[in-house]
Amino acid sequence: MDKKTVSPGAQTHSVLIDDRKSIVFTGVEDVGDFTEEQIQVYTVKGCCIVKGKGLKVQSLDLNEGKVAVEGNIISLMYTDKKNRENLSLIGKIFK
């Protein structure tokens, strides 16, 4: 499998929320820790934390930089933290 190298500034990032029941991210580099109450999504523009109830990662494609989450979305917050000290297992495998 050939992995593309794209500079972070060249890739765009978007978030689409539908009725606070589903959310789709683009520009995703990694997915960190996730539970039914919180999911960390590392994007080209920083870390995004989704909080809610019954959250599930429905699809994940790191090659395309896309992730889809379903559940009751309560909040969405970006952090200034750019350092991914604790890469997820998925991120470590595909790094």
C-alpha positions in Angstrom: 0.0 0.0 0.0 1.4 3.4 -1.0 0.8 6.2 1.4 0.6 9.7 0.0 2.5 12.5 1.7 0.5 15.7 1.8 1.7 18.8 3.6 -0.7 19.9 6.3 -1.3 23.3 4.7 -2.3 21.7 1.4 -5.1 19.6 2.8 -8.4 21.2 3.7 -10.5 20.4 6.7 -14.3 20.5 7.0 -17.0 19.4 9.5 -20.6 18.6 8.6 -23.1 18.1 11.4 -26.5 16.7 10.6 -29.3 17.2 13.2 -26.7 16.7 16.0 -27.0 13.0 15.3 -24.1 12.5 12.8 -20.9 14.3 12.1 -18.4 13.9 9.2 -14.8 15.2 9.3 -12.4 15.7 6.4 -8.7 16.5 6.7 -8.4 13.8 9.4 -4.9 12.6 10.3 -5.7 10.3 13.2 -8.4 9.3 15.7 -7.3 9.3 19.3 -9.1 7.9 22.3 -12.8 7.3 21.9 -15.6 6.3 24.2 -19.4 6.5 23.9 -19.1 10.0 25.5 -16.0 11.5 23.8 -14.0 11.1 20.6 -10.7 12.9 19.8 -10.2 13.6 16.1 -6.8 14.9 15.0 -7.1 17.1 11.9 -4.8 19.1 9.7 -6.1 22.1 11.6 -5.7 20.7 15.2 -7.4 18.4 17.6 -11.1 18.3 17.7 -13.0 16.8 20.6 -16.6 15.6 20.1 -18.7 15.1 23.3 -22.0 13.3 23.4 -23.9 10.2 24.3 -23.8 6.9 22.4 -21.1 8.1 20.1 -19.8 5.5 17.6 -17.2 5.8 14.8 -19.3 4.6 11.8 -16.5 4.9 9.2 -12.8 5.7 9.2 -10.6 6.1 6.2 -7.2 7.7 7.1 -6.0 7.4 3.5 -8.8 9.7 2.4 -8.7 11.7 5.7 -12.4 11.1 6.5 -14.2 9.9 9.6 -17.9 9.7 10.3 -19.4 9.6 13.8 -23.0 8.9 14.9 -24.7 9.5 18.2 -26.2 12.3 20.3 -23.7 15.2 19.7 -23.6 17.6 22.6 -20.5 19.6 21.9 -17.6 20.1 19.4 -14.4 21.8 20.6 -11.0 22.5 19.0 -7.9 22.6 21.1 -4.6 24.3 20.5 -2.8 21.1 21.2 -0.9 20.2 18.0 1.3 17.5 19.5 -0.2 14.0 19.3 1.7 12.5 22.2 -0.6 9.5 22.5 -1.2 8.3 19.0 -4.0 5.8 18.8 -3.4 2.2 17.9 -4.8 2.8 14.4 -2.5 5.8 13.9 0.6 3.8 15.0 -0.2 1.0 12.6 -0.6 3.3 9.6 2.2 5.7 10.5 
